[in-house]
Amino acid sequence: MRYLNFDLFVGERTAAGYPLRAECASVGQAPAVGQPAPVSAFDPADPGVQAALAALRAGQTPPGGLRALGERLAAALLPGAIGQLLENARSVAAAQDDQGLRLRLRLAPPEWNALPWELLWRPQDDEPLAVSTDTVVTRYLNLKVRVPRLEALRPLRLLVVLPKAEGVALDAHQAALTAAVDEANRRVAPGEPPLVAATWLTGVVTEDAVRAAMNATRPHLVHFVGHGQFSDGQPSLLLTDAAGDPQPAAGSVVAGFFRNYDSVRLVVLNACQGAAADSAQALVGLAPRIAAQGAPAIVAMQWEIFDWAAQQFAAGFYRGLWSGAEAGEVETALTRARAALYDQAPALAVFATPVLFLRAEGERLWEAGEAAETPAATTPPAGRVIHAGQYFEGAVHVDRDFVAGNLTVTQTAGGDIVGRDKITTSSGGGPDPLQAQALVEQFRALRRQITARPPSLAVDGDELQQNVRRVEAEVSKGPAANLDRLGRLLDELAAAASDIFGATTAILTNPRLGLPEALRRVAADKRQAHLGRHRD
């Protein structure tokens, strides 16, 4: 699934209210340039709003109460021109196959962050926005922390943290997650590596045990089930001491668990049934701290969640996230899991309980398709492979195209690849190693060009960087590249920044870089079409 970004900005409160702004590269922005920003007079402290939230947390929302609160939130966030801009953007997205709209909430006021925006419900809609992949709802964290590329994961390394805690059905949660892992691995062909490898920390789980497990497994996914709590206004995670008694880990300590682990793609924080009233709020409060250490996506439950719902959510969420055409698409997987909960219990708020905090750009947290589809005849010893200027640790598979062609690793010795590894390669029509390295350098120069661009409200520099990385990743597949996807990526670049689009197509059409003719032709056609639109 591909998504257009629709960014909604809410500023700090002024005397007139909360200033609002929205923008989407495909349809423009509201308010228009030079026009005053609309303001929302919505007051989160309104007694009626607070009463509705209290009933929600207590599971005592009256019939129709979810929709009433959702419509009230939509009126606050999507008034007038902003609501019309959203409607226009949804129409543009709907006109393309396999495309939806990503509603990214950029909320500056803390009091707005505490509201359940996942309940957003427009009066003209039959269902809330968050249960349809046509309009996924995320909370965007604009953190200047690099999100490293991570490709061809096999197996996905899952670390499950289930500390002993009052009211937590450890066995049931472990059984649900085990079933999801087993289901994913049953779809793997005989002789191939498993899709998911799980490590379990259960019962007595100390801070040192978590650190040791992070270091030993270098996980891609971390799933926590348990309780959080507040102390002096600061969130913490409830682990245990060495004797198994409850022991809170401060927010700074929890964030530190993820420092220096670029492998982590997703963290799920699940405050389960029976927790204290502030448990879920504490886990939501931990999400930005974890993101600041580099995790591109965090899912946290904004209220305690029934055990049955938590188990069903995990099974459905991971089923979509781990395999199939949408593997790695956290927003799509989360929305489908929300929809399943909504279908089962539409009168309950369980579907809106998961909150997605996202700081990665693009549709996928990883690209797993190449590894799953590549037959592994043999597996040489572990080593390092240079891929588009980055190092990838682990086993090196044969018959694998690495950089812009079919440069195939057939042998590796221990040590570093640069200067020490013995590498035997065979070439079959793709670029030679010098061409491959030249391509890497061209894309590096392009990313430096993006960094040097002057700041602009109309163009997100981080998003441009990610768009270019997606083009580079697709091109690096050589003859196996998806030409339709490459074309769509170039269209997105053209819409966002014509100078970067021009520089990108110049790289792809350069005959000296040895790219396959089909790739060069797509880039040339897109450049010609772009020039034609400008002449018209």
Residue pairs with C-beta under 8 A, 6 or more apart in sequence:
1 98
1 99
1 100
1 133
1 326
1 329
1 331
1 332
1 363
2 96
2 98
2 99
2 100
2 363
2 488
3 93
3 99
3 100
3 101
3 102
3 136
3 331
3 363
4 24
4 25
4 26
4 89
4 92
4 93
4 99
4 100
4 101
4 102
5 24
5 25
5 102
5 104
5 463
6 22
6 23
6 24
6 85
6 86
6 89
6 101
6 102
6 103
6 104
7 22
7 23
7 24
7 104
7 106
7 140
8 20
8 21
8 22
8 77
8 78
8 82
8 103
8 104
8 105
8 106
9 20
9 21
9 22
9 23
9 106
9 108
10 18
10 19
10 20
10 40
10 77
10 105
10 106
10 107
10 108
10 109
10 112
11 18
11 19
11 20
11 21
11 37
11 108
11 109
12 18
12 108
12 109
13 109
14 39
16 39
16 41
17 39
17 40
17 41
17 42
18 39
18 40
18 42
18 109
18 112
19 37
19 38
19 39
20 37
20 38
20 39
20 40
20 77
20 79
20 82
21 29
21 30
21 31
21 37
21 82
22 29
22 30
22 82
22 85
22 86
23 29
23 30
23 457
23 458
24 85
24 89
24 92
24 101
25 458
25 492
25 495
25 496
26 89
26 92
26 93
26 495
27 85
27 88
27 89
27 92
28 85
29 85
29 458
30 38
30 81
30 82
30 84
30 85
31 37
31 38
31 81
32 81
38 79
38 80
38 81
38 82
40 76
40 77
40 79
42 72
42 75
42 76
42 77
43 49
44 50
44 111
44 112
44 114
44 115
45 111
49 69
49 72
52 61
52 65
52 68
52 69
52 72
53 69
53 115
53 116
55 61
55 62
55 65
56 65
56 66
56 69
56 116
56 303
56 349
57 277
57 303
59 348
59 349
61 69
61 347
61 348
61 349
63 347
66 119
66 121
66 128
66 347
66 349
66 352
67 121
67 128
69 116
69 119
70 119
70 120
70 121
70 128
71 121
71 122
71 123
73 115
73 116
73 117
73 119
73 120
73 121
74 83
74 120
74 121
74 122
74 123
77 117
77 120
78 86
78 120
78 122
83 122
86 101
86 103
89 101
90 101
90 134
90 135
93 99
93 100
93 101
93 134
94 134
100 132
100 133
100 134
100 135
100 136
101 134
101 135
101 136
102 136
102 138
102 331
103 120
103 129
103 135
103 136
103 137
103 138
104 138
104 139
104 140
104 358
105 117
105 137
105 138
105 139
105 140
106 140
106 142
107 113
107 117
107 139
113 139
114 281
116 302
116 349
116 352
117 137
117 139
118 128
118 130
118 137
118 302
118 338
118 351
118 352
118 353
118 354
118 355
119 128
119 130
119 349
119 352
120 128
120 129
120 130
120 137
121 127
121 128
121 129
122 129
127 342
128 342
128 351
128 352
129 135
129 137
130 136
130 137
130 335
130 338
130 351
130 352
131 335
131 338
131 339
131 342
131 351
132 335
132 339
133 332
133 335
133 336
136 331
136 332
136 334
136 335
137 356
138 331
138 356
138 357
138 358
139 355
139 356
139 357
139 358
140 357
140 358
140 359
141 288
141 291
141 357
141 358
141 359
142 359
142 462
143 288
143 291
143 292
143 359
144 462
145 291
145 292
145 293
145 294
145 359
146 294
147 294
147 296
147 359
147 360
147 361
147 466
148 262
148 294
148 390
149 388
149 390
149 469
149 473
150 220
150 262
150 263
150 265
150 365
150 366
150 367
151 366
151 367
151 370
151 387
151 392
151 473
152 367
152 368
152 370
152 371
152 374
152 392
152 400
153 220
153 366
153 368
153 371
154 192
154 193
154 195
154 368
154 371
154 372
155 193
155 194
155 195
155 196
155 197
156 195
156 196
156 197
156 220
156 221
156 322
156 366
156 368
157 197
157 199
157 217
157 218
157 219
157 220
157 221
157 263
158 177
158 181
158 196
158 197
158 198
158 199
158 219
158 220
158 221
158 222
158 223
159 198
159 199
159 201
159 213
159 214
159 217
159 219
159 221
159 222
159 223
160 174
160 177
160 198
160 199
160 200
160 201
160 202
160 223
160 225
161 201
161 205
161 210
161 213
161 222
161 223
161 224
161 225
161 226
162 168
162 170
162 173
162 174
162 200
162 201
162 202
162 203
162 205
162 224
162 225
162 226
163 201
163 202
163 203
163 204
163 205
163 226
163 238
163 239
163 240
164 170
164 202
164 203
164 204
164 205
164 240
164 244
165 226
165 227
165 238
165 246
166 227
166 246
166 274
167 272
167 273
167 274
167 275
168 225
168 226
168 227
168 272
168 274
169 272
169 307
170 202
170 203
170 225
172 307
172 311
173 225
173 272
173 307
173 310
173 311
173 314
174 200
174 202
176 310
176 311
176 312
176 314
176 315
177 198
177 223
177 314
177 318
178 198
179 315
180 314
180 315
180 318
180 319
180 322
181 196
181 198
181 318
183 319
184 195
184 196
184 318
184 319
184 322
184 323
185 194
185 195
185 196
187 195
187 323
188 194
188 195
191 376
192 372
192 376
193 376
195 322
195 323
195 372
196 322
199 213
199 216
199 217
199 219
201 209
201 210
201 213
203 240
203 244
204 240
204 242
204 243
204 244
205 239
205 240
206 239
206 240
206 241
206 242
206 247
207 239
207 247
207 249
207 253
210 239
210 249
210 257
211 257
213 219
214 222
214 257
214 258
214 261
218 261
218 263
219 261
219 263
219 264
220 263
220 264
220 265
220 266
220 366
221 264
221 265
221 266
221 267
221 268
222 258
222 264
222 266
222 267
222 268
223 267
223 268
223 270
223 314
224 237
224 267
224 268
224 269
224 270
224 283
225 270
225 272
225 310
226 237
226 238
226 239
226 270
226 271
226 272
227 238
227 271
227 272
227 275
227 276
227 279
228 235
228 236
228 237
228 238
228 269
228 271
228 275
228 278
228 279
228 280
228 281
228 282
228 283
228 285
228 286
229 235
229 236
229 238
229 248
229 276
229 278
229 279
229 282
230 236
230 278
230 281
230 282
230 285
231 248
231 250
234 250
234 251
235 251
235 281
235 282
235 283
235 285
235 286
235 289
236 248
236 249
236 250
236 251
236 253
236 254
236 282
237 248
237 249
237 251
237 254
237 269
237 282
237 283
237 286
238 246
238 247
238 248
238 249
238 279
239 246
239 247
239 248
239 249
240 246
240 247
241 247
251 285
251 286
251 289
252 289
254 286
254 289
254 290
255 286
255 289
255 290
255 292
255 293
256 293
258 264
258 267
258 290
258 293
258 294
258 295
259 293
259 294
261 294
262 294
264 294
264 295
265 295
265 296
265 297
265 365
265 366
266 295
266 296
266 297
266 298
266 299
266 321
266 330
266 365
267 287
267 290
267 295
267 297
267 298
267 299
268 298
268 299
268 300
268 314
269 283
269 284
269 286
269 287
269 298
269 299
269 300
269 301
270 283
270 301
270 305
270 310
270 314
271 279
271 280
271 282
271 283
271 300
271 301
271 303
271 304
271 305
272 304
272 305
272 307
272 310
273 304
273 305
273 306
273 307
273 310
274 304
275 304
279 304
280 300
280 301
280 302
280 303
280 304
280 305
281 302
283 300
283 301
284 300
284 301
284 302
284 355
286 300
287 298
287 300
287 355
287 357
288 357
290 298
291 298
291 357
291 359
296 358
296 359
296 360
296 365
297 330
297 356
297 357
297 358
297 359
297 360
297 365
298 356
298 357
299 317
299 330
299 334
299 354
299 355
299 356
299 357
300 354
300 355
300 357
301 310
301 353
301 354
301 355
302 352
302 353
302 354
302 355
303 349
303 353
305 313
305 350
305 353
306 350
309 341
309 345
309 350
309 353
312 340
312 341
312 344
313 337
313 341
313 350
313 353
313 354
316 336
316 337
316 340
317 333
317 334
317 336
317 337
317 354
318 333
319 333
320 326
320 329
320 332
320 333
320 336
320 337
321 327
321 328
321 329
321 330
321 333
323 372
326 332
326 333
327 364
327 368
327 369
327 372
328 363
328 364
328 365
328 366
328 367
328 368
329 363
329 364
329 365
330 356
330 358
330 365
331 356
331 358
331 363
332 363
334 354
334 356
337 354
338 351
338 352
338 354
339 351
341 350
341 351
341 353
342 351
345 351
360 466
361 462
361 463
361 465
361 466
361 467
362 466
362 467
362 469
362 470
367 473
370 400
370 477
370 480
371 397
374 397
374 399
374 400
375 399
376 397
376 398
376 399
377 398
377 399
378 398
379 395
379 396
379 397
379 398
380 395
380 396
380 397
380 398
380 409
380 411
380 412
381 395
381 396
381 412
381 413
381 414
382 393
382 394
382 395
382 396
383 396
383 412
383 413
383 414
383 415
383 417
383 421
384 391
384 392
384 393
384 416
384 417
384 421
385 391
385 392
385 396
385 402
385 409
385 417
386 402
386 403
386 417
386 418
387 402
387 403
387 476
388 403
388 440
388 443
388 472
388 473
388 476
389 440
389 443
389 444
391 417
396 409
396 412
397 409
398 408
398 409
398 410
399 408
400 408
400 409
401 407
401 408
401 430
401 476
401 477
401 478
401 479
401 480
402 409
402 436
402 476
403 431
403 436
403 437
403 439
403 440
403 476
404 430
404 431
404 435
404 436
404 439
404 475
404 476
404 478
404 513
404 514
404 515
405 427
405 429
405 430
405 431
405 435
405 436
405 478
405 479
405 514
405 515
405 516
406 427
406 428
406 429
406 430
406 478
406 479
407 425
407 427
407 430
407 431
407 433
407 436
408 425
408 426
408 427
408 428
409 423
409 424
409 425
410 424
410 425
410 426
411 422
411 423
411 424
412 421
412 422
412 423
413 420
413 421
413 422
414 421
415 421
417 423
425 433
430 478
430 479
430 514
430 516
431 439
431 513
431 514
431 515
432 514
435 512
435 513
435 514
436 514
438 512
438 513
439 475
439 507
439 513
439 515
442 507
442 510
442 513
443 468
443 472
443 507
446 468
446 500
446 503
446 504
446 507
447 465
447 468
447 469
449 500
449 503
450 461
450 464
450 465
450 468
450 500
451 461
451 465
453 459
453 461
453 464
453 497
453 499
453 500
455 461
459 496
459 497
463 496
464 493
464 496
464 497
464 500
467 489
467 492
467 493
467 496
468 493
468 500
468 504
470 489
471 486
471 489
471 490
471 493
471 504
471 508
474 481
474 482
474 485
474 486
474 489
475 481
475 486
475 508
475 515
475 519
478 515
478 516
478 519
479 516
479 518
481 516
481 518
481 519
483 518
483 519
483 522
486 519
486 522
486 523
487 522
487 525
487 526
490 501
490 504
490 505
490 522
490 523
490 526
491 526
493 500
493 501
493 504
494 501
494 526
494 530
498 530
498 534
501 527
501 530
502 527
504 523
505 523
505 524
505 526
505 527
507 513
508 515
508 519
508 520
508 522
508 523
509 520
509 523
509 524
509 527
511 520
